[in-house]
Amino acid sequence: MVNVYYADDDQDDLDLFVEATKRIAPASLKLNTASSGEKLLSIIEQDTHTPGWRIVFLDINMPGKTGFDVLQHIRTMPASATTAVLMYSTSSNLELVAKSQVLGANHYIVKPNRFDELCMLLERIIAIDWTRCPGDDHNFILK
């Protein structure tokens, strides 16, 4: 089972992500979305005993808890060793990329412009064996 979590305050981005996961939807994928960092943390904390790998996609710029705040909180949780955190932003600002890496994100993704690109990206990410590929300093930005 792959448990995918996604927080974004932009409803259009959330809807697009949901549609993309439906299109590629392996039977072993469970999607959880939230419109804020606080809501996503609540969902993740309730799911601590859910079996399977966890992949978290975080928009950086959200009101209240930002993606960085959520990332820092996740990295303090006991189950964070089995949680892949991917910063998912429209910005390719290198300072944001560097901060993501320092705070413990596995990868940084600039949101694709096209739906088919998003679908292909999600298929690749879900297919990764995160137990063998926790992160890569040389390929931190996923495309």
PyMOL commands that set and color helices and strands:
alter all, ss='L'
color gray80, all
select helices_A, chain A and resi 11-24+37-46+67-74+78-82+94-102+115-127
alter helices_A, ss='H'
color red, helices_A
select strands_A, chain A and resi 2-7+29-34+53-58+83-89+107-110+141-142
alter strands_A, ss='S'
color yellow, strands_A
deselect
rebuild
show_as cartoon
